[in-house]
Protein backbone atom coordinates (compact mmCIF):
# COMPACT_ATOMS: atom_id res chain seq x y z
CA UNK A 1 0.00 0.00 0.00
CA UNK A 2 1.22 3.49 -0.83
CA UNK A 3 2.61 5.37 2.16
CA UNK A 4 -0.14 7.07 4.16
CA UNK A 5 -2.94 6.03 1.81
CA UNK A 6 -6.53 5.72 3.05
CA UNK A 7 -9.74 4.57 1.38
CA UNK A 8 -11.82 7.56 2.42
CA UNK A 9 -9.73 10.75 2.72
CA UNK A 10 -12.89 12.79 3.07
CA UNK A 11 -13.30 11.24 6.54
CA UNK A 12 -9.81 12.20 7.76
CA UNK A 13 -9.27 14.96 10.32
CA UNK A 14 -6.66 17.07 8.54
CA UNK A 15 -6.03 19.34 11.51
CA UNK A 16 -2.62 21.04 11.23
CA UNK A 17 -0.55 20.80 14.43
CA UNK A 18 0.89 24.07 15.76
CA UNK A 19 4.36 25.22 14.87
CA UNK A 20 6.86 23.30 16.96
CA UNK A 21 8.35 25.59 19.63
CA UNK A 22 11.86 24.65 18.49
CA UNK A 23 10.99 25.87 14.99
CA UNK A 24 10.11 29.29 16.35
CA UNK A 25 13.31 29.43 18.38
CA UNK A 26 15.43 28.26 15.45
CA UNK A 27 14.03 30.76 12.96
CA UNK A 28 14.40 33.57 15.50
CA UNK A 29 18.08 32.72 15.94
CA UNK A 30 18.74 32.57 12.21
CA UNK A 31 16.86 35.60 11.03
CA UNK A 32 16.57 36.90 7.49
CA UNK A 33 17.26 40.47 6.42
CA UNK A 34 13.91 42.19 5.99
CA UNK A 35 14.84 43.39 2.52
CA UNK A 36 15.31 39.84 1.21
CA UNK A 37 12.16 38.13 -0.04
CA UNK A 38 11.96 34.39 0.59
CA UNK A 39 12.65 32.14 -2.37
CA UNK A 40 9.67 29.92 -3.22
CA UNK A 41 9.80 26.82 -5.40
CA UNK A 42 6.63 24.85 -6.22
CA UNK A 43 6.41 21.76 -8.38
CA UNK A 44 5.49 18.13 -8.92
CA UNK A 45 7.24 14.76 -8.49
CA UNK A 46 7.73 14.02 -12.20
CA UNK A 47 7.83 15.66 -15.60
CA UNK A 48 6.93 12.50 -17.60
CA UNK A 49 3.19 13.22 -17.63
CA UNK A 50 1.84 12.15 -21.00
CA UNK A 51 -1.62 13.31 -19.97
CA UNK A 52 -0.30 16.90 -20.03
CA UNK A 53 0.32 16.72 -23.80
CA UNK A 54 -2.06 19.08 -25.55
CA UNK A 55 -2.69 20.87 -22.26
CA UNK A 56 0.42 21.96 -20.34
CA UNK A 57 2.74 20.59 -23.03
CA UNK A 58 2.40 21.03 -26.81
CA UNK A 59 0.28 18.29 -28.36
CA UNK A 60 3.06 16.79 -30.45
CA UNK A 61 5.99 17.21 -28.10
CA UNK A 62 8.40 14.21 -28.05
CA UNK A 63 9.19 12.56 -24.72
CA UNK A 64 12.74 13.92 -24.71
CA UNK A 65 11.40 17.48 -24.52
CA UNK A 66 9.04 16.96 -21.58
CA UNK A 67 11.49 18.39 -19.06
CA UNK A 68 11.95 21.58 -21.09
CA UNK A 69 8.21 22.17 -21.21
CA UNK A 70 7.78 21.18 -17.57
CA UNK A 71 10.31 23.87 -16.63
CA UNK A 72 8.20 26.44 -18.50
CA UNK A 73 5.34 25.70 -16.10
CA UNK A 74 7.09 25.07 -12.77
CA UNK A 75 10.32 26.21 -11.12
CA UNK A 76 11.30 22.96 -9.37
CA UNK A 77 11.00 19.18 -9.65
CA UNK A 78 10.98 16.52 -6.95
CA UNK A 79 13.34 14.34 -8.94
CA UNK A 80 12.15 10.81 -8.17
CA UNK A 81 14.01 9.40 -11.18
CA UNK A 82 17.22 9.37 -9.14
CA UNK A 83 15.61 7.01 -6.62
CA UNK A 84 16.09 4.14 -9.05
CA UNK A 85 19.68 4.75 -10.11
CA UNK A 86 22.52 7.24 -9.91
CA UNK A 87 22.27 9.20 -13.15
CA UNK A 88 25.51 9.56 -15.11
CA UNK A 89 27.02 13.00 -15.51
CA UNK A 90 26.12 13.04 -19.20
CA UNK A 91 22.42 12.68 -18.38
CA UNK A 92 22.56 15.29 -15.63
CA UNK A 93 24.21 17.75 -18.01
CA UNK A 94 21.47 17.05 -20.56
CA UNK A 95 18.78 17.74 -17.94
CA UNK A 96 20.58 20.89 -16.82
CA UNK A 97 20.67 22.25 -20.35
CA UNK A 98 16.88 21.89 -20.77
CA UNK A 99 15.89 24.29 -17.98
CA UNK A 100 16.30 27.96 -17.19
CA UNK A 101 18.52 29.63 -14.62
CA UNK A 102 15.74 29.89 -12.01
CA UNK A 103 14.80 26.21 -12.08
CA UNK A 104 15.85 23.88 -9.24
CA UNK A 105 16.26 20.10 -9.20
CA UNK A 106 15.60 18.30 -5.89
CA UNK A 107 16.91 14.75 -6.39
CA UNK A 108 15.74 11.85 -4.25
CA UNK A 109 18.64 9.74 -3.02
CA UNK A 110 18.74 6.27 -4.62
CA UNK A 111 17.14 3.23 -3.05
CA UNK A 112 20.55 1.55 -3.14
CA UNK A 113 21.40 3.91 -0.29
CA UNK A 114 18.12 4.08 1.58
CA UNK A 115 16.53 0.68 1.04
CA UNK A 116 19.15 -1.98 0.40
CA UNK A 117 22.25 -0.76 2.23
CA UNK A 118 23.22 -0.27 5.80
CA UNK A 119 23.64 3.50 5.88
CA UNK A 120 27.25 3.70 7.09
CA UNK A 121 28.23 1.48 4.16
CA UNK A 122 26.50 3.84 1.74
CA UNK A 123 28.91 6.76 2.10
CA UNK A 124 30.94 5.87 -1.00
CA UNK A 125 27.80 5.57 -3.11
CA UNK A 126 26.50 8.85 -1.71
CA UNK A 127 29.73 10.61 -2.59
CA UNK A 128 29.47 9.26 -6.13
CA UNK A 129 25.96 10.70 -6.36
CA UNK A 130 27.13 14.02 -4.91
CA UNK A 131 29.90 14.30 -7.50
CA UNK A 132 27.52 13.55 -10.35
CA UNK A 133 24.92 16.01 -9.08
CA UNK A 134 27.40 18.85 -9.44
CA UNK A 135 26.49 18.72 -13.14
CA UNK A 136 23.30 20.56 -12.20
CA UNK A 137 25.51 23.52 -11.21
CA UNK A 138 23.39 26.38 -9.81
CA UNK A 139 20.22 24.41 -10.55
CA UNK A 140 20.92 21.84 -7.83
CA UNK A 141 18.41 22.43 -5.07
CA UNK A 142 17.90 20.39 -1.92
CA UNK A 143 18.40 16.62 -2.30
CA UNK A 144 16.28 14.47 -0.02
CA UNK A 145 16.90 11.22 1.79
CA UNK A 146 13.71 9.25 2.36
CA UNK A 147 14.26 6.61 5.03
CA UNK A 148 12.07 3.50 4.68
CA UNK A 149 9.36 2.68 7.19
CA UNK A 150 11.60 -0.09 8.55
CA UNK A 151 14.29 2.38 9.67
CA UNK A 152 13.67 2.84 13.40
CA UNK A 153 15.15 5.02 16.16
CA UNK A 154 17.27 2.05 17.25
CA UNK A 155 19.53 2.98 14.32
CA UNK A 156 19.95 6.62 15.27
CA UNK A 157 23.69 6.33 15.94
CA UNK A 158 24.19 4.64 12.59
CA UNK A 159 22.17 7.38 10.89
CA UNK A 160 24.07 10.21 12.55
CA UNK A 161 27.40 8.66 11.61
CA UNK A 162 26.29 8.46 8.00
CA UNK A 163 24.98 12.03 7.91
CA UNK A 164 28.22 13.32 9.42
CA UNK A 165 30.17 11.62 6.61
CA UNK A 166 28.47 13.63 3.86
CA UNK A 167 29.84 16.83 2.29
CA UNK A 168 28.96 19.86 4.39
CA UNK A 169 28.01 21.92 1.34
CA UNK A 170 25.44 19.38 0.11
CA UNK A 171 21.95 20.81 0.67
CA UNK A 172 20.01 17.86 2.08
CA UNK A 173 16.66 17.08 3.66
CA UNK A 174 15.71 13.97 5.66
CA UNK A 175 12.31 12.27 5.62
CA UNK A 176 11.33 9.89 8.42
CA UNK A 177 8.57 7.30 7.99
CA UNK A 178 8.87 4.81 10.84
CA UNK A 179 6.06 5.52 13.31
CA UNK A 180 8.21 4.90 16.36
CA UNK A 181 10.27 8.05 15.66
CA UNK A 182 7.17 10.09 16.42
CA UNK A 183 6.21 8.10 19.51
CA UNK A 184 9.65 8.79 21.05
CA UNK A 185 9.78 12.61 21.06
CA UNK A 186 13.00 12.83 23.07
CA UNK A 187 14.94 10.66 20.65
CA UNK A 188 13.32 12.47 17.73
CA UNK A 189 14.41 15.83 19.12
CA UNK A 190 17.96 14.54 19.48
CA UNK A 191 17.94 13.76 15.77
CA UNK A 192 16.41 17.13 14.91
CA UNK A 193 19.15 18.88 16.89
CA UNK A 194 21.75 16.90 14.94
CA UNK A 195 20.08 17.98 11.71
CA UNK A 196 20.26 21.60 12.88
CA UNK A 197 23.96 21.26 13.63
CA UNK A 198 24.66 19.65 10.24
CA UNK A 199 22.46 22.07 8.28
CA UNK A 200 20.14 19.31 7.05
CA UNK A 201 16.46 20.13 6.57
CA UNK A 202 13.61 18.00 7.88
CA UNK A 203 11.03 16.89 5.33
CA UNK A 204 7.42 17.59 6.34
CA UNK A 205 4.87 15.29 4.70
CA UNK A 206 1.15 16.07 4.56
CA UNK A 207 -0.61 12.78 3.83
CA UNK A 208 -4.00 11.49 4.95
CA UNK A 209 -3.06 8.26 6.69
CA UNK A 210 0.00 9.42 8.64
CA UNK A 211 -0.64 12.71 10.39
CA UNK A 212 2.41 12.20 12.62
CA UNK A 213 4.78 13.03 9.75
CA UNK A 214 3.23 16.52 9.62
CA UNK A 215 5.57 17.41 12.48
CA UNK A 216 6.14 21.16 11.92
CA UNK A 217 9.76 20.99 13.08
CA UNK A 218 12.15 22.95 10.87
CA UNK A 219 15.88 22.35 11.27
CA UNK A 220 17.16 24.78 8.62
CA UNK A 221 15.98 27.97 6.96
CA UNK A 222 14.56 25.79 4.19
CA UNK A 223 11.08 24.25 4.47
CA UNK A 224 10.74 21.07 2.38
CA UNK A 225 7.06 20.07 2.15
CA UNK A 226 5.55 17.07 0.35
CA UNK A 227 1.78 17.47 0.00
CA UNK A 228 -0.55 14.63 -1.03
CA UNK A 229 -3.86 15.72 -2.51
CA UNK A 230 -6.89 13.54 -3.10
CA UNK A 231 -8.51 14.50 -6.39
CA UNK A 232 -9.31 18.12 -5.56
CA UNK A 233 -11.82 17.24 -2.84
CA UNK A 234 -12.71 20.18 -0.55
CA UNK A 235 -10.08 19.23 2.04
CA UNK A 236 -7.31 19.66 -0.57
CA UNK A 237 -8.15 23.34 -0.83
CA UNK A 238 -8.80 23.75 2.91
CA UNK A 239 -5.39 22.25 3.71
CA UNK A 240 -3.71 24.61 1.25
CA UNK A 241 -5.44 27.54 3.00
CA UNK A 242 -3.98 26.40 6.32
CA UNK A 243 -0.54 25.91 4.78
CA UNK A 244 -0.58 29.44 3.39
CA UNK A 245 -1.31 30.77 6.87
CA UNK A 246 1.44 28.66 8.39
CA UNK A 247 3.97 29.67 5.75
CA UNK A 248 3.13 33.35 6.26
CA UNK A 249 3.98 32.83 9.94
CA UNK A 250 7.29 31.18 9.06
CA UNK A 251 8.18 33.83 6.48
CA UNK A 252 7.56 36.48 9.13
CA UNK A 253 9.88 34.59 11.47
CA UNK A 254 12.62 34.58 8.81
CA UNK A 255 12.19 31.45 6.68
CA UNK A 256 14.45 31.89 3.66
CA UNK A 257 13.41 29.17 1.23
CA UNK A 258 10.40 26.97 0.51
CA UNK A 259 10.11 23.84 -1.59
CA UNK A 260 6.48 22.69 -1.89
CA UNK A 261 5.72 19.57 -3.94
CA UNK A 262 2.15 18.61 -4.80
CA UNK A 263 1.29 14.94 -5.40
CA UNK A 264 -2.02 13.90 -6.95
CA UNK A 265 -3.01 10.46 -8.25
CA UNK A 266 -4.30 12.15 -11.42
CA UNK A 267 -1.47 14.40 -12.55
CA UNK A 268 -3.96 16.76 -14.21
CA UNK A 269 -5.15 17.75 -10.73
CA UNK A 270 -1.73 18.92 -9.54
CA UNK A 271 -1.43 22.12 -11.64
CA UNK A 272 -4.96 23.13 -10.63
CA UNK A 273 -4.15 22.88 -6.93
CA UNK A 274 -0.77 24.53 -7.47
CA UNK A 275 -2.51 27.46 -9.14
CA UNK A 276 -4.70 27.80 -6.08
CA UNK A 277 -1.64 27.69 -3.82
CA UNK A 278 0.23 30.28 -5.88
CA UNK A 279 -2.74 32.66 -5.95
CA UNK A 280 -2.93 32.47 -2.16
CA UNK A 281 0.83 32.91 -1.65
CA UNK A 282 1.01 35.83 -4.08
CA UNK A 283 -1.83 37.52 -2.22
CA UNK A 284 -0.63 36.85 1.32
CA UNK A 285 3.11 37.22 0.82
CA UNK A 286 3.42 39.78 -1.94
CA UNK A 287 5.09 37.25 -4.23
CA UNK A 288 4.94 37.30 -8.00
CA UNK A 289 5.03 33.56 -8.58
CA UNK A 290 4.23 32.33 -12.08
CA UNK A 291 1.32 29.91 -12.36
CA UNK A 292 1.19 26.85 -14.65
CA UNK A 293 -1.17 27.51 -17.52
CA UNK A 294 -2.83 25.67 -20.37
CA UNK A 295 -0.92 26.53 -23.52
CA UNK A 296 -2.15 27.56 -26.92
CA UNK A 297 -2.20 24.63 -29.31
CA UNK A 298 -1.88 24.91 -33.08
CA UNK A 299 -3.94 22.26 -34.83
CA UNK A 300 -4.71 22.21 -38.57
CA UNK A 301 -3.90 25.86 -38.99
CA UNK A 302 -6.08 27.07 -36.14
CA UNK A 303 -4.98 28.40 -32.77
CA UNK A 304 -6.87 27.60 -29.61
CA UNK A 305 -6.31 27.17 -25.91
CA UNK A 306 -6.97 23.67 -24.69
Order of alpha helices (4+ residues) and beta strands (2+ residues): alpha-beta-alpha-beta-alpha-beta-alpha-alpha-beta-alpha-beta-alpha-alpha-beta-beta-alpha-beta-alpha-beta-beta
